[in-house]
Amino acid sequence: MEFPKKVMTVSELSKLGFSKAWLRELSRTQNFCFRQGTAENSPILFDTEKFSKFINSQMRVRQNEIPR
């Protein structure tokens, strides 16, 4: 998947159709998400290259789960 910027915020990704709740959940568990600062209200940023690889791997996993 192609993204317009190399690093994007949760709100920018949500405008592309991703759920804010899912993105926030990922920010707690994945290594392609980070906060811009140390404060709780600092924006969560996503490295879109790594995020794209994650999405592609998840799609492959889901396709393998479909019974044939």
C-alpha positions, 0 to 999 in steps of 0.5 A: 500500500502506498501512503502520501507521506513517510511518517503520518499521524493517527488522524491522517491515517484515519482520513484514509479509512483506518479505525482510530481505535485500531491504530491506537491499539497498534501503537501500544504493541507494534514497533512502527509507531512512536510518540513525537514527544514524551507527554501523554497527549503527544501525537502518535506517529506511524512509519508508513513503510513499516506499517505497509509491510505489517498490513500486507503480512496481516492480509496474507495471514487472513487469506490463509485462514479462509477455508477452501 
